[in-house]
């Protein structure tokens, strides 16, 4: 049987970068290349029902082999990688028996995975670690999850002595651009509950995430020759700076952690005549989330009162909600995962997702879906890495979940 590492190394060389600018489904057709590969592999191991639909979703199921009626469980990962950095021509670097020192990713560009900047890497002294070559992301988010599910399923096919109910398999496109569940057919998937294998470091288990919204800000200025601009010019960039200054300075990603929310300025582009800003708003608490959105709109009103009606406009749109409210009443699905992690000799750590996941929206679509670790670190960038043993433990956890459910 092919190891989880071998599968992972094969998947990451397939460029599946999604796009925030595209309106196609999926947002990039190259995601279908991995989808086709996965369907082929699933059929090769004996799962003939595997299919890739026109929207880029892979679905398959492994029929139960027990006479006992147990819930059907799903395992889901996404195939795309972040648009923030290239996922093309990924060249992994395998560090065996890591010694605890800095890892030079790219000597020509002086790109170093340093223990000073990323001290948690010292937790993996003596282990095998897979890193990037400094030019691209690695793709552990979430091809590690894909590889872990594929490995676990192949193991179960080859070991029929392990009793289990129906196991549903789902691989989605476009998670990184917030569109993963857009065309996910929950009815067709037909699971009672599911788990996304899309978390971070080993041991993590998550069933709550941010409430999320975007805020697109447009500021209209008035350009006049600077030599004759007194009482006439309205510099939209300065109004933008004023708006930025009105938001709480310590409620930004780089100053928050745990359950703390934030306003995050993603981009700014403009000149005297017009400036556009793009914010995301995040909070775990629904009341605080509503207050944050209102605060931005109240700031707009104050600026329009000062500079004139319509100078500042803000379009706030909800993106996803905290899945905790949908999972709390079926908390046993979290308890199963918690026990499965313990049985793999890993200490479970229940933490909030400081971001989003397919499972958030799927939970609101009627499929409760907590999130389990893949083992990776530093997603979405050139300093991404993953310890091999963490991937192996994730495979164990999936198998443990299946066995625990068979005993329900």
C-alpha positions in Angstrom: 0.0 0.0 0.0 1.3 3.5 -0.9 2.2 5.6 2.1 0.5 8.8 3.0 3.8 10.6 2.2 4.0 9.2 -1.3 0.4 10.2 -2.0 1.0 13.7 -0.6 4.1 14.2 -2.7 2.2 13.2 -5.8 -0.7 15.5 -5.2 1.2 18.7 -4.4 2.9 18.8 -7.8 -0.5 19.2 -9.4 -1.2 23.0 -9.5 -4.7 23.6 -8.1 -4.5 27.3 -7.2 -8.0 28.8 -7.1 -8.9 32.3 -8.1 -10.8 35.1 -6.3 -11.3 36.9 -9.6 -12.8 34.1 -11.6 -16.6 33.5 -12.0 -16.2 30.0 -13.5 -17.1 26.8 -11.6 -14.6 25.8 -10.4 -12.8 29.1 -10.4 -9.8 27.4 -12.2 -10.1 24.4 -14.5 -6.8 23.0 -13.4 -8.4 21.9 -10.1 -10.2 19.3 -12.2 -6.8 17.6 -13.0 -6.4 16.5 -9.4 -10.1 15.6 -9.2 -9.7 13.2 -12.2 -6.6 11.7 -10.6 -8.4 11.0 -7.3 -11.3 9.4 -9.1 -9.0 7.2 -11.0 -7.1 6.2 -7.8 -10.3 5.5 -5.9 -11.5 3.2 -8.7 -8.1 1.4 -8.7 -8.5 0.5 -5.0 -12.0 -0.8 -5.7 -14.3 2.1 -5.1 -16.1 2.0 -8.5 -18.8 4.6 -7.5 -16.2 7.4 -7.4 -17.1 10.3 -9.7 -16.2 13.9 -10.5 -19.1 16.1 -11.3 -19.3 19.1 -13.7 -18.7 21.5 -10.8 -15.4 19.9 -9.8 -16.6 17.9 -6.7 -15.3 14.4 -6.1 -17.7 12.1 -4.3 -17.4 8.4 -3.5 -18.5 5.9 -0.8 -17.2 2.8 0.8 -20.1 0.5 1.7 -20.3 -0.7 5.3 -19.2 -4.2 6.2 -21.1 -4.7 9.4 -24.6 -6.1 10.0 -25.2 -3.4 12.6 -26.9 -0.2 11.6 -24.6 2.7 12.3 -24.5 6.3 11.1 -22.9 7.0 7.8 -19.9 9.3 8.3 -18.2 11.6 5.8 -14.6 12.7 5.4 -14.0 15.9 3.4 -10.9 17.8 2.2 -10.4 20.5 -0.4 -8.3 20.2 -3.5 -7.4 23.8 -4.2 -4.6 25.8 -2.8 -4.5 29.5 -1.8 -4.4 32.2 -4.5 -2.1 34.2 -2.2 1.1 32.5 -3.5 2.0 30.2 -6.4 1.2 26.5 -6.2 2.9 25.8 -9.6 6.1 23.8 -9.9 6.1 22.8 -6.2 9.4 21.3 -5.3 9.3 19.8 -1.8 12.3 19.6 0.4 12.5 16.5 2.7 14.4 17.0 5.9 15.1 13.6 7.7 16.0 13.4 11.3 15.5 17.2 11.9 18.1 18.4 14.3 16.4 21.6 15.6 18.4 24.1 13.6 17.3 26.7 11.0 16.3 25.1 7.7 17.6 26.9 4.6 14.8 26.7 2.0 16.5 28.7 -0.7 20.1 29.7 -0.4 20.1 31.9 -3.6 17.3 34.0 -2.2 18.3 33.7 1.4 14.9 32.3 2.5 15.2 30.5 5.8 12.7 28.7 8.0 14.2 30.0 11.2 13.5 28.7 14.7 13.4 32.3 15.9 10.5 33.2 13.7 8.8 29.7 13.9 9.9 28.2 17.2 7.2 25.5 17.2 9.3 23.6 14.6 11.6 22.5 17.4 8.7 20.3 18.6 9.7 18.0 15.7 13.4 17.3 16.4 14.2 13.8 15.2 11.2 13.7 12.8 11.0 13.9 9.0 9.7 17.2 7.9 8.6 18.3 4.4 9.1 21.9 3.5 9.0 24.1 0.4 12.0 25.2 -1.7 11.1 28.8 -0.8 9.5 29.7 -4.2 6.0 28.4 -3.7 3.6 27.2 -1.0 3.7 23.5 -0.2 0.0 22.7 -0.5 -0.4 20.8 2.8 -3.6 23.0 3.0 -5.3 20.8 2.1 -3.6 18.1 0.0 -2.3 16.7 3.2 -6.0 16.1 4.2 -6.7 14.6 0.8 -3.7 12.2 1.1 -4.7 11.3 4.6 -8.3 10.4 3.6 -7.2 8.5 0.5 -4.6 6.5 2.6 -7.2 5.7 5.3 -9.8 4.6 2.8 -7.3 2.4 1.0 -6.3 0.8 4.3 -9.9 0.1 5.1 -10.4 -1.5 1.7 -7.4 -3.7 2.2 -8.3 -4.6 5.8 -12.0 -5.8 5.7 -11.6 -7.2 9.2 -12.0 -3.6 10.4 -15.8 -3.2 10.8 -17.4 0.0 9.7 -20.6 1.6 8.4 -20.9 3.5 5.2 -18.0 5.9 4.7 -18.6 8.9 2.4 -15.7 10.7 0.7 -15.8 14.2 -0.6 -13.1 16.5 -2.2 -14.1 20.0 -2.9 -12.8 22.8 -5.1 -12.5 26.5 -4.3 -12.4 26.3 -0.5 -9.7 28.9 -0.3 -11.9 31.5 -2.0 -14.9 30.8 0.2 -16.9 28.8 -2.5 -16.2 25.3 -1.4 -19.7 24.3 -0.4 -21.4 26.4 -3.1 -22.4 23.3 -5.2 -21.8 20.6 -2.6 -24.8 18.2 -2.8 -25.5 17.3 0.9 -28.4 15.1 -0.1 -26.3 13.1 -2.5 -23.4 12.9 0.0 -26.0 11.3 2.4 -23.9 11.3 5.6 -25.3 11.8 9.1 -22.3 13.9 10.0 -18.8 14.5 8.6 -15.3 15.7 9.4 -13.2 18.0 7.4 -9.5 17.0 7.5 -8.3 20.5 7.1 -6.8 21.7 10.4 -3.3 22.7 11.5 -0.8 21.1 13.9 -1.1 17.6 15.3 -3.9 17.1 17.9 -6.1 20.0 16.9 -9.9 19.5 16.9 -12.2 22.4 16.0 -15.9 22.9 16.1 -16.2 26.7 16.2 -15.0 29.3 13.7 -15.3 33.0 13.1 -18.5 34.7 12.0 -17.2 36.4 8.8 -18.1 39.4 6.6 -16.4 41.4 3.9 -16.5 45.2 3.6 -15.8 47.0 0.4 -15.1 50.6 0.9 -15.2 53.3 -1.8 -14.2 56.9 -1.2 -14.8 59.6 -3.7 -12.5 62.6 -3.8 -12.2 65.7 -5.9 -9.0 66.4 -7.7 -7.9 70.0 -8.3 -4.5 71.4 -9.3 -2.6 71.4 -6.0 -1.5 75.0 -6.5 -5.1 76.1 -6.4 -6.7 73.4 -4.2 -7.5 75.3 -1.0 -11.1 74.6 0.1 -11.7 72.7 -3.2 -9.6 69.5 -3.2 -10.9 66.4 -1.4 -8.1 63.8 -1.2 -9.8 60.4 -1.0 -6.6 58.8 0.2 -6.5 61.0 3.3 -10.1 60.2 4.1 -9.2 56.5 3.7 -6.4 57.1 6.3 -8.9 58.8 8.5 -11.3 55.8 8.3 -8.4 53.4 9.1 -7.6 55.5 12.1 -11.2 55.3 13.4 -11.0 51.5 13.7 -9.6 50.0 16.9 -5.8 49.8 16.4 -5.4 46.7 18.5 -8.2 44.8 16.9 -6.2 43.5 13.9 -4.9 40.0 13.1 -1.4 40.7 14.2 -2.6 41.8 17.7 -5.2 39.2 18.4 -5.5 35.5 19.3 -7.8 32.8 20.7 -11.4 34.0 20.6 -10.5 37.7 19.9 -12.0 39.2 16.7 -10.6 41.8 14.4 -10.9 44.1 11.4 -8.4 43.2 8.7 -7.4 45.6 5.9 -6.7 43.2 2.9 -5.9 45.8 0.2 -5.9 49.5 -0.5 -5.8 51.1 -3.9 -6.3 54.7 -4.9 -5.4 58.2 -5.7 -6.8 61.7 -5.0 -9.9 61.1 -7.0 -10.9 57.7 -5.7 -9.7 55.1 -3.2 -10.9 51.6 -2.5 -10.3 49.5 0.5 -11.1 45.9 1.1 -11.7 44.7 4.7 -12.7 41.4 6.3 -14.5 41.4 9.6 -14.2 38.5 12.0 -15.6 37.6 15.5 -16.7 34.4 17.2 -19.5 36.0 19.2 -22.5 36.8 17.1 -23.5 39.9 19.0 -19.9 41.3 18.8 -19.9 40.4 15.1 -23.0 42.6 14.5 -21.5 45.4 16.5 -18.3 45.3 14.4 -20.3 45.6 11.2 -22.4 48.5 12.7 -19.2 50.3 13.8 -17.9 50.3 10.3 -21.1 51.7 8.9 -21.3 54.3 11.7 -17.8 55.4 10.8 -19.0 55.9 7.3 -21.9 58.0 8.4 -19.5 60.2 10.5 -17.2 60.8 7.5 -20.1 61.5 5.2 -21.4 64.1 7.7 -18.0 65.7 7.7 -17.2 65.5 3.9 -20.5 65.3 2.2 -23.2 62.7 1.5 -22.0 59.8 -0.5 -18.3 60.5 -0.3 -17.8 57.2 1.6 -19.8 54.1 0.8 -19.3 50.7 2.4 -20.8 47.4 1.1 -20.8 44.9 4.0 -21.6 41.3 3.1 -21.8 38.2 5.4 -19.6 35.3 4.3 -20.1 32.5 6.8 -21.1 31.9 10.4 -19.8 30.1 13.4 -20.7 26.5 13.1 -20.7 26.1 16.9 -24.4 26.8 17.1 -25.1 23.9 14.7 -22.7 21.4 16.3 -23.4 22.0 20.0 -26.7 20.0 20.0 -24.8 17.1 18.3 -21.7 17.4 20.4 -21.2 13.6 20.3 -19.6 14.0 16.9 -16.9 16.1 18.6 -16.6 13.6 21.4 -16.0 10.8 18.8 -13.1 12.7 17.2 -11.7 13.6 20.6 -11.6 9.9 21.6 -10.2 8.9 18.2 -7.3 11.3 18.6 -6.6 10.0 22.1 -6.5 6.5 20.8 -3.8 7.5 18.4 -1.6 8.4 21.3 -1.9 12.1 20.6 -3.2 14.7 23.1 -6.3 16.3 21.7 -6.5 20.1 21.7 -9.9 21.7 21.1 -9.2 25.2 19.7 -11.2 27.7 17.7 -10.6 28.1 14.0 -9.3 31.6 13.4 -10.6 31.4 9.9 -13.1 29.6 7.8 -13.7 26.0 6.7 -16.0 24.2 4.4 -17.4 22.6 7.5 -18.8 25.9 8.7 -21.2 26.3 5.8 -21.8 22.6 5.5 -23.0 22.6 9.1 -25.6 25.2 8.3 -26.6 23.1 5.2 -27.6 20.2 7.5 -24.3 18.3 7.7 -22.6 18.8 11.1 -18.9 18.9 10.2 -16.1 19.6 12.8 -12.5 19.9 11.7 -9.6 17.7 12.4 -5.8 18.3 12.1 -3.7 17.6 9.0 -0.5 18.3 10.8 0.7 21.2 8.8 2.1 24.6 9.7 2.4 28.1 8.2 -0.3 27.5 5.5 -0.6 29.9 2.5 3.1 30.8 2.3 6.6 29.8 1.4 7.4 28.8 5.0 4.8 26.0 5.0 5.9 22.6 6.3 4.4 19.4 7.6 5.9 16.6 9.7 5.4 13.1 8.2 4.5 11.5 11.5 1.6 14.0 11.9 0.1 12.9 8.6 0.4 9.3 9.7 -1.4 10.1 12.9 -4.2 11.8 11.0 -4.7 8.6 9.0 -4.9 6.7 12.3 -7.5 9.1 13.6 -9.7 8.6 10.6 -9.6 4.9 11.0 -10.2 5.2 14.8 -13.3 7.3 14.1 -14.7 4.7 11.8 -14.2 2.0 14.3 -15.7 4.0 17.1 -18.8 4.7 15.1 -19.1 1.0 14.3 -19.5 0.4 18.0 -22.3 3.0 18.5 
